[in-house]
């Protein structure tokens, strides 16, 4: 029985190490971490996104109001989930979290890839957060389009603009949708 438990412990530790290895073969669970985000790190970035909690509307191309986004604070205040166009066939999710003094966002796109973006506190201002592409996962080809940049402009507590920039073959495209959002509640 002791040999069985020892073997199980060994397998468990090997599984844990293998599970933490990234695709490049380096361990992602140890050694390469950023210092935790402090309250002063979060204030200019994640706290701005947390303040968006609620439902946001926009006017569509037919002049009709539609729910454009729902922001929800999660994980004991350490993450924000944004659901874009909830309940529609093109619903998408954005997850905002901190890594040290950088705000990270992963965009779970309706086309199936996941752009990972980053904003540094030093490069943002009180009225805007500029997220720039850091990497993209699950691209079906090297030339597949992806949303690479997002700038959130805070006009006031009830009005924001989300300005997106898409890329294809590593270059900006003419597809750069902007959404004017108004807080519903």
FIDREN-877246 format. One record per residue: x, y, z of N, C-alpha, C, CB in turn; residue in one letter. Coordinates in Angstrom, 2 decimals, m for minus. Glycine has a CB too. Layout:
<rs>
<<X, Y, Z>, <X, Y, Z>, <X, Y, Z>, <X, Y, Z>, "A">;
...
</rs>
This chain:
<rs>
<<0.82, m1.19, 0.00>, <0.00, 0.00, 0.00>, <0.87, 1.26, 0.00>, <m0.93, 0.00, 1.21>, "X">;
<<1.97, 1.26, 0.79>, <2.85, 2.43, 0.83>, <3.49, 2.69, m0.53>, <3.94, 2.23, 1.88>, "X">;
<<3.84, 1.61, m1.27>, <4.41, 1.78, m2.61>, <3.37, 2.38, m3.54>, <4.92, 0.43, m3.16>, "X">;
<<2.11, 1.98, m3.40>, <1.03, 2.53, m4.21>, <0.86, 4.02, m3.94>, <m0.28, 1.79, m3.93>, "X">;
<<0.84, 4.41, m2.65>, <0.69, 5.82, m2.30>, <1.88, 6.64, m2.79>, <0.54, 5.98, m0.78>, "X">;
<<3.09, 6.08, m2.70>, <4.27, 6.79, m3.19>, <4.19, 6.98, m4.70>, <5.56, 6.02, m2.81>, "X">;
<<3.76, 5.93, m5.41>, <3.61, 6.03, m6.87>, <2.54, 7.04, m7.23>, <3.26, 4.65, m7.47>, "X">;
<<1.45, 7.04, m6.49>, <0.37, 8.00, m6.74>, <0.85, 9.42, m6.51>, <m0.85, 7.70, m5.84>, "X">;
<<1.62, 9.63, m5.44>, <2.17, 10.96, m5.16>, <3.10, 11.41, m6.26>, <2.90, 10.96, m3.82>, "X">;
<<3.94, 10.48, m6.77>, <4.85, 10.81, m7.85>, <4.08, 11.18, m9.12>, <5.80, 9.64, m8.12>, "X">;
<<3.09, 10.38, m9.47>, <2.26, 10.68, m10.65>, <1.57, 12.02, m10.49>, <1.23, 9.58, m10.88>, "X">;
<<1.05, 12.28, m9.31>, <0.36, 13.54, m9.06>, <1.30, 14.72, m9.25>, <m0.22, 13.56, m7.65>, "X">;
<<2.53, 14.61, m8.73>, <3.48, 15.72, m8.89>, <3.89, 15.88, m10.36>, <4.73, 15.49, m8.02>, "X">;
<<4.08, 14.77, m11.09>, <4.41, 14.86, m12.51>, <3.27, 15.49, m13.29>, <4.72, 13.48, m13.08>, "X">;
<<2.03, 15.14, m12.96>, <0.87, 15.70, m13.63>, <0.79, 17.20, m13.38>, <m0.42, 15.01, m13.15>, "X">;
<<1.07, 17.61, m12.13>, <1.02, 19.03, m11.79>, <2.07, 19.80, m12.57>, <1.22, 19.24, m10.28>, "X">;
<<3.29, 19.28, m12.63>, <4.35, 19.96, m13.38>, <4.00, 20.00, m14.86>, <5.71, 19.25, m13.16>, "X">;
<<3.53, 18.90, m15.42>, <3.16, 18.88, m16.84>, <2.02, 19.83, m17.11>, <2.78, 17.46, m17.29>, "X">;
<<1.08, 19.91, m16.21>, <m0.07, 20.79, m16.40>, <0.31, 22.25, m16.36>, <m1.11, 20.52, m15.36>, "X">;
<<1.40, 22.57, m15.69>, <1.83, 23.96, m15.58>, <2.75, 24.37, m16.72>, <2.53, 24.18, m14.28>, "X">;
<<3.23, 23.43, m17.51>, <4.16, 23.78, m18.58>, <3.42, 24.43, m19.72>, <4.92, 22.54, m19.07>, "X">;
<<3.97, 25.52, m20.21>, <3.35, 26.19, m21.36>, <3.74, 25.46, m22.63>, <3.76, 27.68, m21.42>, "X">;
<<3.20, 25.91, m23.77>, <3.50, 25.26, m25.03>, <4.96, 25.40, m25.43>, <2.63, 25.83, m26.12>, "X">;
<<5.67, 26.37, m24.86>, <7.08, 26.54, m25.21>, <7.99, 25.69, m24.33>, <7.48, 28.00, m25.08>, "X">;
<<7.41, 24.99, m23.37>, <8.19, 24.10, m22.54>, <8.68, 24.74, m21.26>, <9.34, 23.61, m23.30>, "X">;
<<8.43, 26.03, m21.06>, <8.84, 26.66, m19.81>, <7.69, 26.61, m18.83>, <9.29, 28.11, m20.04>, "X">;
<<8.03, 26.52, m17.57>, <7.00, 26.43, m16.54>, <6.31, 27.78, m16.38>, <7.60, 25.96, m15.20>, "X">;
<<5.00, 27.77, m16.42>, <4.25, 29.02, m16.26>, <3.82, 29.20, m14.81>, <3.03, 29.04, m17.18>, "X">;
<<3.96, 28.20, m13.99>, <3.47, 28.26, m12.62>, <4.53, 28.71, m11.63>, <2.94, 26.93, m12.20>, "X">;
<<5.77, 28.81, m12.03>, <6.83, 29.15, m11.08>, <7.86, 30.04, m11.74>, <7.49, 27.88, m10.52>, "X">;
<<8.42, 30.92, m10.94>, <9.59, 31.68, m11.35>, <9.34, 32.93, m12.17>, <10.44, 30.83, m12.10>, "X">;
<<8.40, 32.94, m13.07>, <8.23, 34.06, m13.99>, <7.02, 34.91, m13.61>, <8.09, 33.54, m15.43>, "X">;
<<6.84, 35.15, m12.34>, <5.64, 35.86, m11.93>, <5.93, 37.33, m11.68>, <5.06, 35.23, m10.68>, "X">;
<<4.90, 38.13, m11.79>, <4.94, 39.54, m11.47>, <4.57, 39.71, m10.00>, <3.99, 40.36, m12.39>, "X">;
<<5.01, 40.79, m9.35>, <4.50, 41.05, m8.01>, <2.99, 41.24, m8.09>, <5.19, 42.30, m7.38>, "X">;
<<2.29, 40.84, m7.04>, <0.84, 41.00, m7.02>, <0.46, 42.46, m7.18>, <0.25, 40.45, m5.72>, "X">;
<<m0.71, 42.68, m7.78>, <m1.21, 44.03, m7.94>, <m1.58, 44.59, m6.57>, <m2.43, 44.06, m8.90>, "X">;
<<m1.08, 45.75, m6.27>, <m1.42, 46.42, m5.02>, <m2.62, 47.32, m5.25>, <m0.21, 47.23, m4.46>, "X">;
<<m3.18, 47.82, m4.17>, <m4.32, 48.74, m4.30>, <m3.94, 49.94, m5.16>, <m4.81, 49.20, m2.91>, "X">;
<<m2.71, 50.44, m4.99>, <m2.31, 51.60, m5.79>, <m2.12, 51.24, m7.26>, <m1.02, 52.21, m5.23>, "X">;
<<m1.71, 49.98, m7.57>, <m1.62, 49.54, m8.97>, <m3.00, 49.49, m9.59>, <m0.95, 48.16, m9.06>, "X">;
<<m3.96, 48.94, m8.83>, <m5.30, 48.70, m9.37>, <m6.10, 49.98, m9.55>, <m6.05, 47.77, m8.47>, "X">;
<<m5.89, 50.95, m8.70>, <m6.73, 52.15, m8.71>, <m6.87, 52.78, m10.09>, <m6.17, 53.17, m7.76>, "X">;
<<m5.77, 53.00, m10.82>, <m5.95, 53.66, m12.11>, <m6.49, 52.75, m13.21>, <m4.65, 54.23, m12.56>, "X">;
<<m6.44, 51.44, m13.03>, <m6.82, 50.54, m14.12>, <m8.01, 49.65, m13.77>, <m5.64, 49.68, m14.50>, "X">;
<<m7.80, 48.61, m13.00>, <m8.89, 47.68, m12.72>, <m10.05, 48.38, m12.03>, <m8.40, 46.52, m11.87>, "X">;
<<m9.77, 49.30, m11.12>, <m10.86, 50.00, m10.45>, <m11.70, 50.82, m11.43>, <m10.32, 50.91, m9.35>, "X">;
<<m11.07, 51.35, m12.49>, <m11.83, 52.06, m13.53>, <m12.78, 51.10, m14.23>, <m10.87, 52.71, m14.58>, "X">;
<<m12.31, 49.89, m14.51>, <m13.15, 48.89, m15.18>, <m14.23, 48.40, m14.22>, <m12.29, 47.71, m15.71>, "X">;
<<m13.87, 48.20, m12.95>, <m14.86, 47.77, m11.95>, <m16.00, 48.77, m11.83>, <m14.20, 47.57, m10.59>, "X">;
<<m15.70, 50.06, m11.99>, <m16.73, 51.10, m11.90>, <m17.75, 51.00, m13.03>, <m16.07, 52.47, m11.92>, "X">;
<<m17.46, 50.20, m14.06>, <m18.39, 50.03, m15.18>, <m19.47, 48.98, m14.87>, <m17.63, 49.62, m16.43>, "X">;
<<m19.43, 48.35, m13.71>, <m20.40, 47.30, m13.37>, <m21.81, 47.77, m13.66>, <m20.27, 46.89, m11.88>, "X">;
<<m22.54, 46.95, m14.42>, <m23.91, 47.26, m14.80>, <m24.14, 46.97, m16.27>, <m24.22, 48.72, m14.49>, "X">;
<<m25.29, 47.40, m16.74>, <m25.72, 47.17, m18.12>, <m25.53, 48.45, m18.93>, <m27.19, 46.70, m18.18>, "X">;
<<m24.98, 48.30, m20.12>, <m24.69, 49.42, m21.01>, <m25.40, 49.22, m22.34>, <m23.16, 49.58, m21.23>, "X">;
<<m25.96, 50.30, m22.88>, <m26.70, 50.25, m24.15>, <m25.98, 51.07, m25.21>, <m28.14, 50.78, m23.96>, "X">;
<<m26.37, 50.78, m26.45>, <m25.93, 51.58, m27.59>, <m27.07, 51.62, m28.59>, <m24.63, 50.99, m28.23>, "X">;
<<m27.00, 52.56, m29.51>, <m27.99, 52.66, m30.57>, <m27.45, 51.92, m31.78>, <m28.31, 54.14, m30.91>, "X">;
<<m28.26, 50.97, m32.31>, <m27.79, 50.19, m33.46>, <m27.99, 50.98, m34.75>, <m28.54, 48.84, m33.54>, "X">;
<<m27.65, 50.35, m35.88>, <m27.72, 51.02, m37.19>, <m29.14, 51.39, m37.60>, <m27.11, 50.14, m38.24>, "X">;
<<m30.16, 50.81, m36.91>, <m31.57, 51.12, m37.21>, <m32.15, 52.14, m36.23>, <m32.41, 49.84, m37.18>, "X">;
<<m31.31, 52.72, m35.38>, <m31.76, 53.71, m34.41>, <m32.41, 53.10, m33.17>, <m32.72, 54.63, m35.06>, "X">;
<<m32.31, 51.78, m33.01>, <m32.91, 51.09, m31.86>, <m31.86, 50.92, m30.76>, <m33.48, 49.72, m32.27>, "X">;
<<m32.32, 51.07, m29.50>, <m31.43, 50.81, m28.36>, <m31.27, 49.30, m28.21>, <m31.99, 51.44, m27.03>, "X">;
<<m30.06, 48.87, m27.93>, <m29.79, 47.46, m27.67>, <m28.78, 47.35, m26.54>, <m29.27, 46.73, m28.94>, "X">;
<<m28.83, 46.24, m25.81>, <m27.84, 46.01, m24.77>, <m26.52, 45.69, m25.47>, <m28.27, 44.85, m23.80>, "X">;
<<m25.53, 46.50, m25.20>, <m24.23, 46.34, m25.83>, <m23.26, 45.58, m24.94>, <m23.64, 47.69, m26.19>, "X">;
<<m23.37, 45.77, m23.62>, <m22.42, 45.13, m22.71>, <m22.99, 45.07, m21.30>, <m21.08, 45.88, m22.70>, "X">;
<<m22.59, 44.02, m20.60>, <m22.89, 43.88, m19.19>, <m21.57, 43.60, m18.49>, <m23.95, 42.73, m18.91>, "X">;
<<m21.19, 44.50, m17.57>, <m19.97, 44.35, m16.79>, <m20.32, 43.81, m15.41>, <m19.21, 45.71, m16.68>, "X">;
<<m19.59, 42.77, m14.96>, <m19.80, 42.16, m13.66>, <m18.46, 42.00, m12.95>, <m20.53, 40.80, m13.80>, "X">;
<<m18.38, 42.48, m11.71>, <m17.17, 42.29, m10.91>, <m17.24, 40.89, m10.31>, <m17.05, 43.39, m9.78>, "X">;
<<m16.12, 40.17, m10.35>, <m16.08, 38.78, m9.94>, <m14.80, 38.47, m9.16>, <m16.19, 37.85, m11.15>, "X">;
<<m14.72, 37.24, m8.66>, <m13.50, 36.72, m8.03>, <m12.99, 37.62, m6.90>, <m12.41, 36.53, m9.07>, "X">;
<<m13.89, 37.96, m5.98>, <m13.54, 38.81, m4.83>, <m12.97, 40.15, m5.26>, <m12.53, 38.09, m3.92>, "X">;
<<m13.47, 40.68, m6.38>, <m13.04, 41.99, m6.85>, <m11.74, 41.99, m7.63>, <m12.90, 42.90, m5.70>, "X">;
<<m11.22, 40.82, m7.99>, <m9.94, 40.77, m8.71>, <m10.12, 40.59, m10.22>, <m9.10, 39.65, m8.16>, "X">;
<<m11.35, 40.47, m10.68>, <m11.61, 40.28, m12.11>, <m12.92, 40.97, m12.49>, <m11.66, 38.77, m12.48>, "X">;
<<m13.00, 41.38, m13.73>, <m14.23, 41.94, m14.28>, <m14.54, 41.18, m15.56>, <m14.11, 43.49, m14.54>, "X">;
<<m15.80, 40.75, m15.67>, <m16.26, 40.06, m16.88>, <m17.18, 41.02, m17.63>, <m17.00, 38.71, m16.54>, "X">;
<<m16.88, 41.21, m18.89>, <m17.73, 42.01, m19.77>, <m18.33, 41.06, m20.81>, <m16.93, 43.18, m20.46>, "X">;
<<m19.66, 41.01, m20.87>, <m20.33, 40.23, m21.91>, <m20.84, 41.23, m22.93>, <m21.50, 39.34, m21.33>, "X">;
<<m20.33, 41.13, m24.15>, <m20.75, 42.01, m25.23>, <m21.90, 41.36, m25.99>, <m19.56, 42.32, m26.19>, "X">;
<<m22.91, 42.13, m26.30>, <m24.08, 41.68, m27.06>, <m24.69, 40.41, m26.46>, <m23.70, 41.44, m28.53>, "X">;
<<m25.01, 40.44, m25.15>, <m25.51, 39.23, m24.48>, <m26.77, 38.68, m25.13>, <m25.77, 39.52, m23.02>, "X">;
<<m26.81, 37.35, m25.23>, <m27.99, 36.66, m25.76>, <m28.12, 36.68, m27.27>, <m29.19, 37.26, m25.18>, "X">;
<<m27.13, 37.24, m27.97>, <m27.19, 37.28, m29.43>, <m26.25, 36.22, m30.00>, <m26.81, 38.71, m29.96>, "X">;
<<m26.39, 35.90, m31.28>, <m25.48, 34.91, m31.89>, <m24.01, 35.35, m31.88>, <m25.91, 34.65, m33.32>, "X">;
<<m23.75, 36.65, m31.75>, <m22.36, 37.13, m31.74>, <m21.93, 37.61, m30.35>, <m22.18, 38.27, m32.76>, "X">;
<<m22.51, 36.99, m29.31>, <m22.11, 37.29, m27.93>, <m20.62, 36.99, m27.76>, <m22.96, 36.47, m26.91>, "X">;
<<m19.93, 37.86, m27.03>, <m18.50, 37.69, m26.76>, <m18.23, 38.06, m25.30>, <m17.63, 38.56, m27.72>, "X">;
<<m17.13, 37.56, m24.77>, <m16.77, 37.83, m23.38>, <m15.37, 38.41, m23.32>, <m16.87, 36.55, m22.52>, "X">;
<<m15.19, 39.40, m22.47>, <m13.88, 39.97, m22.18>, <m13.63, 39.80, m20.68>, <m13.79, 41.48, m22.61>, "X">;
<<m12.45, 39.32, m20.30>, <m12.07, 39.18, m18.90>, <m10.91, 40.12, m18.61>, <m11.69, 37.71, m18.57>, "X">;
<<m11.10, 40.97, m17.60>, <m10.09, 41.93, m17.18>, <m9.53, 41.51, m15.83>, <m10.69, 43.37, m17.10>, "X">;
<<m8.20, 41.45, m15.71>, <m7.52, 41.11, m14.46>, <m6.22, 41.91, m14.40>, <m7.24, 39.56, m14.36>, "X">;
<<m5.58, 41.87, m13.23>, <m4.30, 42.55, m13.06>, <m3.16, 41.53, m13.06>, <m4.29, 43.38, m11.76>, "X">;
<<m1.99, 41.96, m13.53>, <m0.74, 41.23, m13.39>, <0.29, 42.28, m13.00>, <m0.33, 40.43, m14.71>, "X">;
<<0.58, 42.38, m11.70>, <1.43, 43.46, m11.23>, <0.75, 44.79, m11.51>, <2.82, 43.41, m11.89>, "X">;
<<1.44, 45.70, m12.18>, <0.86, 47.00, m12.47>, <0.20, 47.07, m13.85>, <1.91, 48.08, m12.37>, "X">;
<<0.08, 45.92, m14.53>, <m0.53, 45.88, m15.86>, <m1.94, 45.31, m15.79>, <0.33, 45.05, m16.83>, "X">;
<<m2.84, 45.93, m16.52>, <m4.19, 45.40, m16.70>, <m4.16, 44.46, m17.90>, <m5.24, 46.56, m16.91>, "X">;
<<m4.64, 43.24, m17.69>, <m4.72, 42.27, m18.78>, <m6.17, 42.10, m19.19>, <m4.10, 40.91, m18.36>, "X">;
<<m6.40, 41.85, m20.45>, <m7.75, 41.56, m20.94>, <m7.63, 40.46, m21.98>, <m8.44, 42.84, m21.52>, "X">;
<<m8.49, 39.46, m21.84>, <m8.61, 38.43, m22.88>, <m9.98, 38.61, m23.52>, <m8.43, 36.98, m22.29>, "X">;
<<m9.98, 38.71, m24.84>, <m11.21, 38.87, m25.62>, <m11.56, 37.52, m26.22>, <m11.04, 39.97, m26.74>, "X">;
<<m12.66, 36.92, m25.76>, <m13.13, 35.65, m26.29>, <m14.04, 35.97, m27.46>, <m13.87, 34.78, m25.19>, "X">;
<<m13.46, 36.01, m28.64>, <m14.11, 36.52, m29.84>, <m15.10, 35.52, m30.44>, <m13.07, 36.88, m30.88>, "X">;
<<m16.11, 36.05, m31.09>, <m17.11, 35.21, m31.75>, <m16.52, 34.41, m32.91>, <m18.27, 36.07, m32.24>, "X">;
<<m15.38, 34.84, m33.45>, <m14.78, 34.07, m34.53>, <m13.90, 32.93, m34.01>, <m13.95, 34.99, m35.44>, "X">;
<<m13.75, 32.84, m32.68>, <m13.10, 31.68, m32.09>, <m11.68, 31.85, m31.60>, <m13.12, 30.63, m33.04>, "X">;
<<m11.06, 33.00, m31.84>, <m9.72, 33.18, m31.29>, <m9.79, 34.03, m30.02>, <m8.78, 33.85, m32.34>, "X">;
<<m8.66, 34.10, m29.31>, <m8.62, 34.82, m28.04>, <m7.42, 35.77, m28.00>, <m8.57, 33.84, m26.87>, "X">;
<<m7.62, 37.01, m28.42>, <m6.55, 38.00, m28.27>, <m6.35, 38.33, m26.79>, <m6.87, 39.28, m29.08>, "X">;
<<m5.09, 38.43, m26.39>, <m4.71, 38.80, m25.03>, <m4.08, 40.18, m25.12>, <m3.73, 37.75, m24.37>, "X">;
<<m4.64, 41.13, m24.38>, <m4.17, 42.52, m24.46>, <m3.68, 42.97, m23.10>, <m5.29, 43.45, m24.96>, "X">;
<<m2.84, 44.01, m23.11>, <m2.24, 44.51, m21.88>, <m2.20, 46.03, m21.90>, <m0.82, 43.93, m21.69>, "X">;
<<m2.47, 46.63, m20.74>, <m2.34, 48.08, m20.57>, <m1.49, 48.33, m19.34>, <m3.74, 48.77, m20.44>, "X">;
<<m0.53, 49.21, m19.46>, <0.31, 49.58, m18.32>, <m0.22, 50.87, m17.72>, <1.80, 49.74, m18.76>, "X">;
<<m0.19, 50.97, m16.40>, <m0.67, 52.15, m15.71>, <0.05, 53.40, m16.21>, <m0.48, 52.00, m14.19>, "X">;
<<1.34, 53.29, m16.45>, <2.12, 54.45, m16.88>, <1.69, 54.97, m18.25>, <3.59, 54.09, m16.92>, "X">;
<<1.08, 54.12, m19.08>, <0.69, 54.53, m20.43>, <m0.79, 54.85, m20.54>, <1.04, 53.45, m21.41>, "X">;
<<m1.52, 54.78, m19.44>, <m2.95, 55.10, m19.44>, <m3.14, 56.43, m18.73>, <m3.79, 53.97, m18.75>, "X">;
<<m4.33, 56.97, m18.85>, <m4.64, 58.25, m18.21>, <m5.99, 58.11, m17.51>, <m4.66, 59.42, m19.26>, "X">;
<<m6.38, 59.09, m16.70>, <m7.65, 58.97, m15.99>, <m8.87, 58.83, m16.90>, <m7.83, 60.16, m15.11>, "X">;
<<m8.78, 59.31, m18.13>, <m9.95, 59.24, m19.01>, <m9.84, 58.18, m20.11>, <m10.18, 60.58, m19.65>, "X">;
<<m8.77, 57.36, m20.08>, <m8.65, 56.33, m21.12>, <m7.71, 55.22, m20.67>, <m8.14, 56.94, m22.42>, "X">;
<<m8.06, 54.02, m21.13>, <m7.20, 52.86, m20.96>, <m6.92, 52.32, m22.35>, <m7.86, 51.76, m20.02>, "X">;
<<m5.64, 52.20, m22.69>, <m5.25, 51.68, m24.00>, <m4.67, 50.28, m23.83>, <m4.23, 52.62, m24.68>, "X">;
<<m5.41, 49.28, m24.31>, <m4.97, 47.89, m24.26>, <m4.38, 47.53, m25.61>, <m6.16, 46.94, m23.89>, "X">;
<<m3.17, 46.98, m25.59>, <m2.46, 46.61, m26.81>, <m2.26, 45.10, m26.85>, <m1.09, 47.35, m26.91>, "X">;
<<m2.25, 44.55, m28.05>, <m2.12, 43.11, m28.23>, <m0.81, 42.59, m27.65>, <m2.21, 42.74, m29.71>, "X">;
<<m0.94, 41.52, m26.88>, <0.22, 40.85, m26.30>, <0.44, 39.49, m26.97>, <0.02, 40.67, m24.78>, "X">;
<<m0.66, 38.80, m27.30>, <m0.61, 37.52, m28.00>, <m2.02, 37.15, m28.43>, <0.02, 36.40, m27.10>, "X">;
<<m2.13, 36.13, m29.26>, <m3.43, 35.63, m29.71>, <m3.37, 34.11, m29.68>, <m3.80, 36.15, m31.15>, "X">;
<<m4.37, 33.49, m29.06>, <m4.44, 32.04, m29.06>, <m5.59, 31.58, m29.94>, <m4.61, 31.50, m27.62>, "X">;
<<m5.48, 30.35, m30.39>, <m6.51, 29.67, m31.19>, <m6.79, 30.33, m32.53>, <m7.78, 29.59, m30.40>, "X">;
<<m5.76, 30.92, m33.15>, <m5.94, 31.43, m34.51>, <m5.95, 30.23, m35.45>, <m4.81, 32.45, m34.90>, "X">;
<<m6.90, 30.20, m36.38>, <m7.01, 29.08, m37.31>, <m5.93, 29.13, m38.39>, <m8.38, 29.08, m37.96>, "X">;
<<m5.36, 30.31, m38.63>, <m4.25, 30.46, m39.57>, <m3.48, 31.72, m39.19>, <m4.76, 30.54, m41.06>, "X">;
<<m2.27, 31.82, m39.67>, <m1.47, 33.01, m39.33>, <m2.09, 34.28, m39.90>, <m0.05, 32.86, m39.85>, "X">;
<<m2.90, 34.15, m40.94>, <m3.53, 35.32, m41.54>, <m4.91, 35.65, m41.01>, <m3.62, 35.13, m42.99>, "X">;
<<m5.43, 34.85, m40.06>, <m6.79, 35.09, m39.55>, <m6.89, 36.46, m38.87>, <m7.20, 33.98, m38.57>, "X">;
<<m8.00, 37.13, m39.09>, <m8.25, 38.40, m38.44>, <m8.43, 38.20, m36.95>, <m9.49, 39.08, m39.05>, "X">;
<<m8.03, 39.19, m36.17>, <m8.25, 39.20, m34.72>, <m8.36, 40.64, m34.25>, <m7.11, 38.45, m33.97>, "X">;
<<m9.04, 40.83, m33.13>, <m9.14, 42.15, m32.52>, <m7.89, 42.33, m31.67>, <m10.46, 42.30, m31.67>, "X">;
<<m7.04, 43.28, m32.03>, <m5.75, 43.40, m31.38>, <m5.62, 44.51, m30.37>, <m4.74, 43.58, m32.37>, "X">;
<<m6.37, 45.57, m30.51>, <m6.26, 46.70, m29.59>, <m7.65, 47.15, m29.17>, <m5.48, 47.88, m30.24>, "X">;
<<m7.73, 47.67, m27.96>, <m8.97, 48.27, m27.46>, <m8.60, 49.50, m26.65>, <m9.80, 47.26, m26.59>, "X">;
<<m9.24, 50.61, m26.96>, <m9.12, 51.81, m26.15>, <m10.49, 52.09, m25.55>, <m8.59, 53.03, m26.98>, "X">;
<<m10.53, 52.20, m24.24>, <m11.76, 52.57, m23.54>, <m11.61, 54.02, m23.13>, <m12.05, 51.64, m22.29>, "X">;
<<m12.52, 54.87, m23.62>, <m12.51, 56.28, m23.28>, <m13.66, 56.53, m22.30>, <m12.64, 57.19, m24.56>, "X">;
<<m13.32, 57.06, m21.13>, <m14.30, 57.35, m20.08>, <m14.72, 58.81, m20.21>, <m13.72, 57.06, m18.65>, "X">;
<<m15.92, 59.02, m20.78>, <m16.40, 60.39, m20.98>, <m16.93, 60.95, m19.67>, <m17.50, 60.42, m22.06>, "X">;
<<m17.73, 60.17, m18.97>, <m18.22, 60.48, m17.63>, <m18.72, 59.17, m17.03>, <m19.36, 61.59, m17.65>, "X">;
<<m19.35, 59.20, m15.87>, <m19.74, 57.96, m15.18>, <m20.77, 57.15, m15.96>, <m20.29, 58.29, m13.82>, "X">;
<<m21.46, 57.77, m16.91>, <m22.53, 57.09, m17.65>, <m22.30, 56.97, m19.14>, <m23.80, 57.81, m17.42>, "X">;
<<m21.13, 57.36, m19.62>, <m20.84, 57.32, m21.06>, <m19.39, 56.92, m21.30>, <m21.13, 58.69, m21.72>, "X">;
<<m19.20, 55.87, m22.11>, <m17.86, 55.45, m22.51>, <m17.86, 55.15, m24.00>, <m17.39, 54.20, m21.69>, "X">;
<<m16.68, 55.12, m24.57>, <m16.49, 54.67, m25.94>, <m15.52, 53.51, m25.90>, <m15.96, 55.83, m26.86>, "X">;
<<m15.85, 52.44, m26.62>, <m14.92, 51.34, m26.83>, <m14.49, 51.42, m28.29>, <m15.55, 49.94, m26.48>, "X">;
<<m13.21, 51.68, m28.51>, <m12.67, 51.76, m29.87>, <m11.76, 50.56, m30.09>, <m11.88, 53.10, m30.10>, "X">;
<<m12.18, 49.66, m30.98>, <m11.47, 48.42, m31.27>, <m10.65, 48.58, m32.56>, <m12.45, 47.23, m31.40>, "X">;
<<m9.56, 47.84, m32.66>, <m8.76, 47.78, m33.88>, <m8.49, 46.32, m34.20>, <m7.43, 48.58, m33.73>, "X">;
<<m8.86, 45.91, m35.42>, <m8.59, 44.53, m35.83>, <m7.30, 44.49, m36.64>, <m9.77, 43.95, m36.64>, "X">;
<<m6.74, 43.28, m36.70>, <m5.50, 43.04, m37.43>, <m5.67, 41.80, m38.29>, <m4.30, 42.88, m36.46>, "X">;
<<m4.97, 41.78, m39.40>, <m4.92, 40.59, m40.25>, <m3.52, 40.55, m40.84>, <m6.02, 40.62, m41.38>, "X">;
<<m2.93, 39.36, m40.84>, <m1.54, 39.21, m41.28>, <m0.61, 40.16, m40.52>, <m1.42, 39.46, m42.79>, "X">;
<<m0.95, 40.44, m39.25>, <m0.12, 41.29, m38.41>, <m0.23, 42.77, m38.68>, <1.27, 40.90, m38.56>, "X">;
<<m1.16, 43.17, m39.57>, <m1.30, 44.59, m39.91>, <m2.70, 45.09, m39.59>, <m0.98, 44.82, m41.39>, "X">;
<<m2.83, 46.37, m39.18>, <m4.17, 46.91, m38.91>, <m5.05, 46.83, m40.16>, <m4.07, 48.37, m38.42>, "X">;
<<m6.32, 46.56, m39.95>, <m7.28, 46.52, m41.05>, <m8.18, 47.74, m40.98>, <m8.13, 45.22, m41.01>, "X">;
<<m9.06, 47.86, m41.95>, <m10.04, 48.95, m41.95>, <m11.20, 48.65, m40.99>, <m10.58, 49.18, m43.36>, "X">;
<<m11.23, 47.43, m40.44>, <m12.29, 47.04, m39.50>, <m11.90, 47.52, m38.11>, <m12.53, 45.49, m39.51>, "X">;
<<m12.42, 48.67, m37.70>, <m12.11, 49.21, m36.38>, <m13.39, 49.78, m35.76>, <m11.01, 50.30, m36.47>, "X">;
<<m14.28, 48.88, m35.31>, <m15.56, 49.33, m34.78>, <m15.41, 50.16, m33.51>, <m16.45, 48.15, m34.51>, "X">;
<<m16.23, 51.17, m33.42>, <m16.32, 51.99, m32.22>, <m17.73, 51.91, m31.68>, <m15.93, 53.45, m32.51>, "X">;
<<m17.83, 51.74, m30.38>, <m19.14, 51.63, m29.73>, <m19.29, 52.74, m28.71>, <m19.31, 50.25, m29.05>, "X">;
<<m20.35, 53.54, m28.87>, <m20.70, 54.57, m27.91>, <m21.69, 53.96, m26.94>, <m21.30, 55.84, m28.62>, "X">;
<<m21.28, 53.78, m25.67>, <m22.11, 53.10, m24.69>, <m22.63, 54.07, m23.65>, <m21.33, 51.98, m24.03>, "X">;
<<m23.90, 53.87, m23.27>, <m24.55, 54.65, m22.23>, <m25.03, 53.71, m21.15>, <m25.72, 55.48, m22.81>, "X">;
<<m24.77, 54.06, m19.90>, <m25.18, 53.21, m18.79>, <m26.70, 53.15, m18.70>, <m24.59, 53.72, m17.46>, "X">;
<<m27.23, 51.92, m18.63>, <m28.66, 51.72, m18.44>, <m28.97, 51.62, m16.94>, <m29.14, 50.44, m19.19>, "X">;
<<m28.15, 50.85, m16.23>, <m28.28, 50.74, m14.77>, <m26.98, 50.26, m14.17>, <m29.42, 49.78, m14.38>, "X">;
</rs>
